[in-house]
Each structure stands twice: as C-alpha cells, then as structure tokens.
C-alpha cells in the first residue's frame, strides 16, 4: 500500500489552477477508484490469477492510478490558489 501512496505524490504535478468548485461525484469517484485499485493489488499479491487476468488487472490498475493522480493534481491546484 505504501507504494500506491508514493504514486500519488502531490509534488509531481504542476499545472494552471482550476477554478471550478470540487464536485461530490469527483470525490466519490476518487474513493471508488482507490478502493478498486486496492482490491486489484490485493488480488495480484495472492498470485492466484492467470497471466492474462494479471495483465488485465495491471492495465486497469494503471488507468485507476492515472485517474487518481489527475484528481489529486486538481485538488492540489485548488489548494495553491
């Protein structure tokens, strides 16, 4: 799990400030993406999945990490205003 939080390092993101207000759905989608990512990591750590399933899970995990990084970057931009 510590590895996941390293992927979300806020200092890795620099962009123009987003002035739109945060939405409840973005918070909910961040939390659901993080939960799904945690479940993928736990399932992959057991080693009980086939190679094809592991690759599909990895690809899904990468997409979820990117989604979470984008959400966190947007939150950081709002805090820097």
ABEGO torsion letter per residue (X at the ends): XAAAAAAABAAABBBBBBABBBBAAAAAAAAAAAAAAAAAAAAAAAGABBAAAAAAAAAAAAAAAAAAAAAAAAAAAAAAX
